[in-house]
Amino acid sequence: GKTLACKIIASTMKETVIWCKAGDIKEVDDINRIFRLARLGKPSIIIFEDMDFYVKDRNDVKANGVTVATLMSHLDGLEENDGVMVVITTNRIENIEKAIIERPGRIDSRIFMGELGRESICKLLEKKLSKFKRNFESFIKIIPNFKTMTGAIVVELSTVILKNALHKNKNPDAEIIITEEDVNIALKDFERIENRKNIGFNKG
């Protein structure tokens, strides 16, 4: 959901878009450079993806206090920020420095990207697997009622479904056909993973 939202921003906005992934931020100079580019190219939008990886709460022993302080100073507009919009994404908002997300004027709005419901799951599966034939009418007839998943998990599910279809195809030249069994096996695999998480086991 959040990555898709960022892609929509990047592809539809006329403003300069600077998209920063977790691996792009290694030191203070990286943050300074990003804001300098944004101010030179304004109106602009900075997207910090997965911010919890590099701007942890200062109470966390792994937090980088210098990085946190640098980002806060830029968000406070010690330099001119007119025409610069900052978007951050995270799966763990509780891990981000509270002074960044809770102080007014730094991050003004929050949008919760909830899980997809059954109909949205089916639409995404239809889109990801539309190139392949199947022996059933629609995913809506297979996906259980009240099933919820994140968009990323649905994409993973589509990959597992396709792998299941490929695995049983002994003839490499034969046409790939996705069966209802391929979908059900993939769903059960994901249910087992989720159950392990819920009772405290590591995925593996």
Salt bridges, closest charged atoms under 4 A:
ASP30 OD1 - ARG33 NH1 3.00
ASP50 OD1 - LYS2 NZ 2.79
ASP52 OD2 - ARG92 NH1 3.93
ASP57 OD2 - LYS98 NZ 2.87
ASP76 OD2 - ARG106 NH2 2.69
GLU79 OE1 - ARG39 NH1 3.58
GLU97 OE2 - ARG58 NH2 2.87
GLU126 OE1 - ARG134 NH2 2.98
GLU175 OE2 - LYS133 NZ 3.59
ASP182 OD2 - LYS168 NZ 2.60
ASP189 OD1 - ARG192 NH2 2.26
GLU191 OE2 - LYS147 NZ 3.98
